[in-house]
């Protein structure tokens, strides 16, 4: 199902029956860089990191490590890449030098894109690697007879010198002519990129990876997919052309969706998409898994909940863990959570049960396009695994950091914020040189100070001969406050006489929590200027 009717966003769901198997979402707001090829210029060499920062024309410089630099760039500097020779990046590259690079990892928060000079151009059945003489078969193809057949076919292809090739899993049952056609398309693409690089200025984009719809068809389509429904005419035409070009026998499976009901709603997908953004995932047995994506790792907790499968606690834990393993693998794919993943399974005493859960977890991640390594289940019931990040996670694409808590999910209570501000006020006035302290806080802590700490504020004013003004400002975050101080020697005489003190009950914040600026006449008046004033 391809939902591309809105130009700002493209959503693609692969389903089996009514179950969501794969989900891809791409927004035009967050510009995709992965797979793009640039003519870049070195901005800075960092010897301590053995890396170069590359200007690729984006806001942040890209990051290129020495291990990702093709040996051909060493030769241009007259350096030999011998096995026992340790090459330093500052000896082979220099600021201002131009390189052709490809983005292998998207920008993340404050980090720039990760780059490589080992280029790859994925086709439907093959991956072409310019600048390499290596060839091979996808590691996912494990059958020895199939590997031998594909190796024999790849040897029959007319491969130019200096170009490598890997047969993808999609090329498993393809004929020589199909592989040859796909290979020729990618070689012609590389020739166009190379030709453009000779005249293009740096930094400049030489090649942008295909749009999301084309990429998903290229990477995920299998003969088992019976139809491809698309709700946008332009996307439909583009996909139809691509399928007709690389796999014409399946062109009839590309169909246009024209019903009034949105394509995801009519296929019961919207609710499942919404669930991928929730931390809790219900299991059919009654148990649940809770997913917490942190900066350092992804923590997943398995709970039995209302699960009653099995005749005893051990059997219930075992069956719930087996179901959770499959659902966790699915959720990692749907949410595209990567990095270190730690799963806290329900404790099991039987070693055979622990072994079976490990086995089920490894089987469940086999269909994942990302590289996944699964560890052993520890005596504490923890299983560690790592998953390659293919793109930004679903939550990071669809959510903004909360402006109130800044992403932590918590804010300080208003009493604590008020007391912190009071301590700052006290520290300021005891110096003795401060004439006026103006403190702006969010409405709740401001009202707490004006009501519960009014006597303490009056004492500080009297003891240190100063004036303390508390202002409620709804523009501030709940845990944020601001200070403004005026020293005695800097205060003009006319203003000194014009400022009322808290002890005289002069209000500085209204009931709605908005900061009030009192003019000179209001400050000189002994009576409150408005019923909204709070002291």
C-alpha positions as CSV (number, residue, x, y, z in Angstrom):
1,X,0.0,0.0,0.0
2,X,1.5,3.3,-1.1
3,X,0.0,6.5,0.4
4,X,1.5,9.4,-1.5
5,X,-1.5,11.6,-2.0
6,X,0.0,14.4,0.1
7,X,3.3,15.8,-1.3
8,X,4.7,16.4,2.2
9,X,4.8,12.7,3.1
10,X,4.9,9.3,1.6
11,X,3.8,6.2,3.6
12,X,4.3,2.7,2.5
13,X,2.9,-0.4,4.3
14,X,3.6,-4.1,3.4
15,X,0.8,-6.2,4.7
16,X,-0.2,-9.8,5.0
17,X,-4.0,-10.0,5.3
18,X,-4.7,-7.2,7.8
19,X,-1.4,-7.4,9.6
20,X,1.2,-4.7,9.1
21,X,4.6,-6.4,8.3
22,X,6.8,-3.4,7.2
23,X,6.3,0.3,7.4
24,X,8.3,3.1,5.6
25,X,7.6,6.8,6.1
26,X,9.4,9.6,4.5
27,X,8.7,13.3,4.9
28,X,9.9,16.1,2.6
29,X,10.4,18.2,5.8
30,X,13.3,15.9,6.8
31,X,15.6,15.8,3.8
32,X,16.9,12.3,3.1
33,X,20.7,12.0,2.5
34,X,21.5,8.3,2.7
35,X,22.5,6.8,-0.6
36,X,23.2,10.2,-2.2
37,X,26.6,10.8,-3.9
38,X,28.3,14.1,-3.7
39,X,31.4,15.9,-5.0
40,X,32.7,17.1,-1.7
41,X,35.5,19.3,-0.4
42,X,37.5,18.7,2.7
43,X,36.9,21.4,5.3
44,X,39.1,20.1,8.0
45,X,41.3,17.2,8.9
46,X,41.2,15.9,12.5
47,X,44.4,13.8,13.1
48,X,43.2,12.8,16.6
49,X,40.1,11.1,15.1
50,X,41.9,10.0,11.9
51,X,38.9,11.6,10.0
52,X,38.1,14.4,7.7
53,X,35.1,16.7,7.9
54,X,33.6,17.1,4.4
55,X,31.5,20.0,3.0
56,X,28.8,18.3,1.0
57,X,26.5,21.4,0.7
58,X,24.3,20.7,3.8
59,X,24.1,22.6,7.1
60,X,26.5,20.1,8.8
61,X,29.7,18.8,7.5
62,X,29.9,15.1,6.7
63,X,32.3,12.8,8.6
64,X,34.7,10.6,6.7
65,X,37.0,8.1,8.6
66,X,40.3,6.9,7.2
67,X,38.9,3.3,6.9
68,X,36.3,4.6,4.5
69,X,38.8,6.2,2.1
70,X,39.5,4.3,-1.1
71,X,43.2,3.4,-1.8
72,X,43.1,5.3,-5.1
73,X,43.2,8.5,-3.1
74,X,46.4,7.3,-1.3
75,X,48.1,6.7,-4.6
76,X,47.4,10.3,-5.7
77,X,49.6,11.4,-2.8
78,X,52.3,8.9,-3.7
79,X,51.6,6.6,-0.7
80,X,51.6,2.9,-1.0
81,X,48.9,0.9,0.8
82,X,51.1,-1.9,2.1
83,X,49.7,-4.4,4.6
84,X,52.1,-3.5,7.3
85,X,52.1,0.3,6.7
86,X,49.9,2.4,8.9
87,X,48.7,5.3,6.8
88,X,47.8,8.6,8.5
89,X,44.9,10.6,7.1
90,X,46.9,13.9,7.3
91,X,49.6,12.3,5.0
92,X,47.2,11.4,2.2
93,X,44.5,14.1,2.3
94,X,44.6,17.8,2.7
95,X,42.0,20.6,3.3
96,X,40.4,21.8,0.1
97,X,40.9,18.5,-1.7
98,X,37.9,17.2,-3.6
99,X,36.5,13.7,-3.2
100,X,33.5,11.8,-4.5
101,X,31.6,10.5,-1.4
102,X,28.4,8.7,-0.6
103,X,26.2,9.0,2.5
104,X,26.0,5.8,4.4
105,X,24.3,7.1,7.6
106,X,21.9,10.0,8.0
107,X,22.5,13.1,10.1
108,X,21.4,12.7,13.7
109,X,20.7,15.6,16.0
110,X,24.1,17.4,16.2
111,X,26.0,14.8,14.2
112,X,26.6,15.2,10.5
113,X,26.2,12.5,7.9
114,X,28.6,9.6,7.8
115,X,30.4,9.3,4.5
116,X,32.4,6.7,2.5
117,X,34.4,6.8,-0.8
118,X,33.5,3.2,-1.4
119,X,30.5,3.8,-3.6
120,X,27.6,1.4,-4.3
121,X,24.7,1.6,-6.7
122,X,21.9,-0.8,-5.8
123,X,19.8,-2.2,-8.6
124,X,16.9,-4.6,-8.3
125,X,19.0,-7.8,-8.5
126,X,22.6,-6.5,-8.2
127,X,24.7,-4.0,-6.3
128,X,27.3,-2.3,-8.5
129,X,30.5,-1.1,-6.7
130,X,32.6,1.4,-8.8
131,X,36.3,1.3,-8.0
132,X,36.3,-2.3,-6.9
133,X,37.2,-5.5,-8.6
134,X,35.4,-7.7,-6.1
135,X,32.4,-9.8,-6.8
136,X,30.2,-11.9,-4.6
137,X,26.8,-13.3,-3.5
138,X,24.6,-11.9,-0.8
139,X,25.4,-13.5,2.6
140,X,21.6,-14.1,3.0
141,X,21.8,-16.8,0.3
142,X,23.1,-19.8,2.2
143,X,22.3,-22.7,-0.1
144,X,25.5,-23.9,-1.7
145,X,23.9,-24.9,-5.0
146,X,22.2,-21.6,-5.4
147,X,25.4,-19.7,-4.6
148,X,27.3,-21.8,-7.2
149,X,24.7,-21.1,-9.8
150,X,24.7,-17.4,-9.2
151,X,28.5,-17.3,-9.2
152,X,28.5,-19.0,-12.5
153,X,26.0,-16.5,-14.0
154,X,27.8,-13.5,-12.6
155,X,31.1,-14.8,-14.2
156,X,29.3,-14.8,-17.6
157,X,28.4,-11.1,-17.3
158,X,30.6,-8.6,-19.2
159,X,32.0,-6.7,-16.2
160,X,34.3,-3.7,-17.0
161,X,37.6,-3.4,-15.2
162,X,37.4,-1.5,-12.0
163,X,33.8,-2.3,-11.2
164,X,32.6,-4.8,-8.6
165,X,29.3,-6.5,-8.2
166,X,27.2,-8.3,-5.6
167,X,24.2,-10.4,-6.4
168,X,21.2,-9.6,-4.1
169,X,18.7,-12.0,-2.7
170,X,16.2,-10.7,-5.2
171,X,18.4,-12.1,-8.0
172,X,18.2,-15.7,-6.6
173,X,16.0,-17.1,-9.4
174,X,16.8,-14.6,-12.1
175,X,18.1,-15.5,-15.5
176,X,21.3,-14.3,-17.1
177,X,19.5,-11.8,-19.3
178,X,17.6,-10.3,-16.3
179,X,20.9,-9.9,-14.3
180,X,22.6,-8.5,-17.4
181,X,19.9,-5.9,-17.9
182,X,20.0,-4.8,-14.3
183,X,23.8,-4.6,-14.4
184,X,23.8,-2.5,-17.6
185,X,21.4,0.0,-16.0
186,X,23.7,0.6,-13.0
187,X,26.9,0.8,-15.1
188,X,25.3,3.5,-17.3
189,X,24.2,5.3,-14.2
190,X,27.8,5.3,-12.9
191,X,29.1,6.6,-16.2
192,X,26.7,9.6,-16.0
193,X,27.8,10.3,-12.4
194,X,31.5,10.1,-13.3
195,X,31.0,12.4,-16.3
196,X,29.1,15.0,-14.3
197,X,31.8,14.9,-11.5
198,X,34.4,16.1,-14.0
199,X,32.7,19.4,-14.6
200,X,30.7,20.0,-11.4
201,X,31.8,22.4,-8.7
202,X,32.3,21.2,-5.1
203,X,30.2,20.8,-3.1
204,X,27.5,19.5,-5.4
205,X,25.0,16.6,-5.5
206,X,25.9,14.2,-8.3
207,X,23.3,11.5,-7.6
208,X,20.2,11.4,-5.4
209,X,18.9,8.0,-4.4
210,X,15.5,7.0,-5.7
211,X,12.3,8.2,-4.1
212,X,10.8,6.1,-1.3
213,X,8.2,4.3,-3.5
214,X,10.8,3.2,-6.0
215,X,13.3,2.2,-3.3
216,X,10.7,0.1,-1.5
217,X,9.7,-1.7,-4.7
218,X,13.4,-2.2,-5.5
219,X,14.3,-3.6,-2.1
220,X,11.2,-5.3,-0.8
221,X,9.3,-6.7,-3.8
222,X,9.0,-10.4,-4.1
223,X,6.8,-12.6,-6.3
224,X,4.6,-13.3,-3.2
225,X,3.4,-9.7,-3.3
226,X,0.1,-10.0,-5.2
227,X,-0.6,-6.3,-5.8
228,X,0.8,-2.8,-5.3
229,X,-1.9,-0.2,-4.6
230,X,-1.0,3.5,-5.1
231,X,-3.3,6.4,-4.3
232,X,-1.4,9.1,-6.2
233,X,-1.3,9.4,-10.0
234,X,2.2,10.7,-10.4
235,X,3.6,8.1,-8.0
236,X,1.6,5.4,-9.8
237,X,3.1,6.3,-13.2
238,X,6.6,6.4,-11.8
239,X,6.3,3.0,-10.1
240,X,4.6,1.5,-13.1
241,X,7.5,2.7,-15.3
242,X,10.1,1.3,-12.9
243,X,8.5,-2.1,-12.6
244,X,8.1,-2.3,-16.3
245,X,11.7,-1.5,-16.8
246,X,13.3,-3.9,-14.3
247,X,10.7,-6.7,-13.9
248,X,8.2,-6.3,-16.7
249,X,6.4,-9.6,-15.9
250,X,5.0,-8.0,-12.7
251,X,3.9,-4.7,-14.3
252,X,0.2,-5.7,-14.1
253,X,0.4,-6.0,-10.3
254,X,0.8,-2.2,-10.0
255,X,-2.7,-0.8,-9.5
256,X,-4.2,2.6,-8.9
257,X,-6.4,3.2,-5.8
258,X,-9.2,5.7,-6.4
259,X,-11.7,5.1,-3.6
260,X,-12.9,8.0,-1.4
261,X,-11.8,6.3,1.8
262,X,-8.1,6.8,2.5
263,X,-6.0,3.8,1.5
264,X,-4.6,3.1,4.9
265,X,-8.0,3.4,6.6
266,X,-9.7,1.0,4.2
267,X,-7.1,-1.6,4.9
268,X,-7.2,-1.1,8.7
269,X,-3.6,0.1,8.8
270,X,-3.9,3.5,10.4
271,X,-4.5,2.1,13.9
272,X,-1.5,-0.2,13.6
273,X,0.7,2.7,12.5
274,X,-0.5,4.7,15.5
275,X,0.3,1.8,17.8
276,X,4.0,1.8,16.6
277,X,4.3,5.2,18.4
278,X,3.1,3.9,21.7
279,X,5.6,2.4,24.3
280,X,3.2,-0.5,25.2
281,X,2.5,-3.4,22.8
282,X,-0.2,-5.9,23.7
283,X,0.4,-9.6,23.0
284,X,-2.4,-11.9,22.0
285,X,-1.8,-14.1,25.1
286,X,-2.6,-11.2,27.4
287,X,1.0,-10.2,28.1
288,X,2.7,-7.0,26.9
289,X,6.1,-5.6,25.9
290,X,7.2,-2.1,26.9
291,X,9.7,-0.3,24.6
292,X,11.8,2.5,25.9
293,X,14.1,4.1,23.3
294,X,16.9,5.9,25.1
295,X,20.0,7.8,23.9
296,X,22.4,4.9,24.8
297,X,20.2,1.9,24.0
298,X,16.7,0.5,23.4
299,X,15.3,-1.1,26.6
300,X,12.5,-3.6,26.1
301,X,10.6,-5.2,29.1
302,X,8.4,-8.3,28.7
303,X,5.5,-8.6,31.1
304,X,3.1,-11.5,31.5
305,X,0.2,-9.2,32.3
306,X,-3.0,-11.2,32.0
307,X,-1.4,-14.1,30.2
308,X,-2.6,-17.5,31.4
309,X,-1.2,-19.8,28.7
310,X,0.5,-22.8,30.3
311,X,-0.3,-24.9,33.4
312,X,2.2,-23.2,35.7
313,X,4.3,-20.0,36.1
314,X,7.3,-21.5,34.2
315,X,5.1,-22.6,31.2
316,X,3.3,-19.2,31.1
317,X,6.6,-17.3,31.2
318,X,8.0,-19.6,28.4
319,X,5.0,-19.2,26.1
320,X,4.8,-15.4,26.7
321,X,8.5,-15.0,26.0
322,X,8.2,-17.0,22.7
323,X,5.4,-14.7,21.5
324,X,7.3,-11.6,22.7
325,X,10.4,-12.6,20.7
326,X,8.5,-12.5,17.5
327,X,6.7,-9.3,18.3
328,X,9.9,-7.6,19.4
329,X,11.5,-8.4,16.0
330,X,8.5,-7.0,14.2
331,X,8.4,-3.8,16.3
332,X,12.1,-3.2,15.8
333,X,11.5,-3.3,12.0
334,X,8.4,-1.1,12.1
335,X,9.9,1.5,14.3
336,X,13.4,1.1,12.8
337,X,15.1,1.1,16.2
338,X,18.8,0.5,16.0
339,X,21.9,0.4,18.1
340,X,22.2,-1.7,21.3
341,X,18.9,-3.4,22.3
342,X,18.5,-5.0,25.7
343,X,15.5,-7.2,26.3
344,X,14.3,-8.2,29.8
345,X,12.4,-11.4,29.3
346,X,10.3,-13.0,32.0
347,X,12.5,-15.2,34.2
348,X,12.6,-18.9,33.3
349,X,14.3,-21.6,35.3
350,X,14.4,-24.3,32.6
351,X,17.6,-24.1,30.5
352,X,15.8,-25.6,27.5
353,X,13.2,-22.9,27.7
354,X,15.9,-20.2,27.7
355,X,17.6,-21.9,24.7
356,X,14.3,-22.0,22.8
357,X,13.6,-18.3,23.4
358,X,17.1,-17.5,22.1
359,X,16.5,-19.6,19.0
360,X,13.1,-18.0,18.4
361,X,14.6,-14.5,18.6
362,X,17.3,-15.4,16.1
363,X,14.7,-16.9,13.7
364,X,12.4,-13.8,14.0
365,X,15.2,-11.4,12.9
366,X,16.2,-13.4,9.9
367,X,13.8,-11.5,7.6
368,X,15.1,-8.1,8.8
369,X,16.9,-6.0,6.1
370,X,19.1,-4.6,8.7
371,X,22.2,-6.4,10.1
372,X,21.2,-8.0,13.4
373,X,23.4,-9.8,16.0
374,X,21.7,-11.7,18.8
375,X,23.5,-12.5,22.0
376,X,22.8,-15.1,24.7
377,X,20.1,-15.0,27.4
378,X,21.8,-14.3,30.7
379,X,20.9,-15.7,34.1
380,X,19.2,-12.5,34.8
381,X,16.8,-13.0,31.9
382,X,18.5,-10.3,29.8
383,X,19.2,-10.7,26.1
384,X,21.5,-8.2,24.3
385,X,21.3,-7.7,20.5
386,X,22.5,-5.0,18.1
387,X,20.6,-3.8,15.0
388,X,21.9,-1.7,12.2
389,X,20.2,1.7,11.8
390,X,18.8,1.9,8.3
391,X,17.2,5.3,8.7
392,X,15.9,7.7,11.4
393,X,13.5,6.0,13.8
394,X,9.8,6.5,13.3
395,X,9.3,8.5,16.5
396,X,12.2,10.9,15.6
397,X,10.6,11.5,12.2
398,X,7.1,12.1,13.5
399,X,7.7,13.8,16.9
400,X,9.4,17.1,18.0
401,X,11.2,17.5,21.3
402,X,8.7,18.8,24.0
403,X,9.4,22.5,24.6
404,X,8.4,22.1,28.2
405,X,10.4,19.2,29.4
406,X,13.0,19.3,26.5
407,X,12.5,15.6,25.9
408,X,13.0,14.2,29.4
409,X,9.3,13.6,30.0
410,X,9.4,15.3,33.4
411,X,9.5,18.9,34.8
412,X,10.3,20.0,38.3
413,X,7.3,20.7,40.5
414,X,6.5,24.4,41.0
415,X,7.3,24.4,44.7
416,X,10.8,23.2,44.0
417,X,11.3,25.8,41.2
418,X,10.0,28.6,43.5
419,X,12.4,27.6,46.3
420,X,15.4,27.5,43.9
421,X,14.5,31.0,42.8
422,X,14.1,32.2,46.4
423,X,17.6,30.9,47.2
424,X,19.0,32.8,44.2
425,X,17.2,35.9,45.4
426,X,18.6,35.5,48.9
427,X,22.1,35.0,47.6
428,X,21.8,38.2,45.5
429,X,20.5,40.5,48.2
430,X,22.9,39.5,51.0
431,X,25.8,41.1,49.1
432,X,24.3,44.5,50.2
433,X,24.8,46.4,46.9
434,X,21.5,45.3,45.2
435,X,18.7,47.8,45.2
436,X,16.1,45.9,43.1
437,X,15.7,42.2,42.2
438,X,13.2,41.4,39.5
439,X,12.5,37.7,39.1
440,X,10.3,36.2,36.3
441,X,8.9,32.8,36.7
442,X,6.1,30.6,35.2
443,X,2.7,31.4,36.8
444,X,2.5,28.5,39.3
445,X,5.9,29.0,41.0
446,X,5.4,32.8,40.9
447,X,2.0,32.5,42.8
448,X,3.6,30.1,45.3
449,X,6.3,32.7,46.2
450,X,3.7,35.5,46.3
451,X,1.4,33.6,48.6
452,X,3.4,31.0,50.6
453,X,6.7,32.9,50.8
454,X,5.4,36.5,51.1
455,X,6.6,36.9,54.7
456,X,10.1,35.6,53.8
457,X,10.3,38.1,50.8
458,X,9.2,40.9,53.1
459,X,11.9,40.0,55.7
460,X,14.6,40.0,53.0
461,X,13.4,43.4,51.8
462,X,13.5,44.9,55.3
463,X,16.8,43.3,56.4
464,X,18.8,44.2,53.3
465,X,17.0,47.4,52.3
466,X,16.1,46.2,48.8
467,X,13.0,45.7,46.7
468,X,12.0,42.3,45.4
469,X,9.6,42.0,42.4
470,X,8.1,38.7,41.5
471,X,6.6,38.6,37.9
472,X,4.6,35.7,36.5
473,X,5.4,35.1,32.8
474,X,3.4,32.4,30.9
475,X,6.1,32.4,28.2
476,X,8.6,30.7,30.5
477,X,8.8,26.9,30.9
478,X,7.6,25.5,34.3
479,X,11.1,25.1,35.5
480,X,12.6,28.3,34.1
481,X,13.2,31.6,35.7
482,X,15.0,34.8,35.0
483,X,16.7,37.5,37.1
484,X,17.3,41.2,36.6
485,X,19.2,43.1,39.3
486,X,19.9,46.9,39.7
487,X,22.6,48.0,42.0
488,X,22.2,50.9,44.5
489,X,24.9,53.1,43.1
490,X,23.5,52.8,39.5
491,X,19.9,53.6,40.5
492,X,18.8,57.1,39.5
493,X,17.2,59.0,42.4
494,X,13.9,59.5,40.7
495,X,13.5,55.8,40.0
496,X,14.5,54.9,43.6
497,X,11.5,56.8,44.9
498,X,9.1,55.3,42.4
499,X,9.4,51.7,43.2
500,X,7.0,50.1,45.6
501,X,8.0,47.1,47.8
502,X,6.4,43.8,48.4
503,X,5.8,44.7,52.0
504,X,3.5,47.5,50.8
505,X,1.5,44.8,48.9
506,X,2.1,46.1,45.4
507,X,1.2,43.5,42.8
508,X,3.4,42.5,39.9
509,X,1.5,39.5,38.3
510,X,-2.1,39.1,37.3
511,X,-4.4,36.2,38.0
512,X,-4.0,34.8,34.4
513,X,-0.3,34.4,35.0
514,X,0.8,37.2,32.6
515,X,3.7,39.5,33.6
516,X,2.5,43.1,34.3
517,X,4.7,46.0,33.6
518,X,3.8,48.8,36.1
519,X,4.3,52.3,34.8
520,X,5.8,55.1,37.0
521,X,2.4,56.5,38.1
522,X,1.2,53.0,39.3
523,X,4.4,52.4,41.2
524,X,4.0,55.7,43.1
525,X,0.4,55.0,44.1
526,X,-0.2,53.6,47.5
527,X,-3.3,51.7,46.5
528,X,-3.4,48.6,44.2
529,X,-3.9,49.7,40.6
530,X,-6.1,46.8,39.7
531,X,-8.1,44.0,41.3
532,X,-6.1,41.6,39.1
533,X,-2.9,42.5,40.9
534,X,-1.5,39.9,43.3
535,X,0.8,40.4,46.2
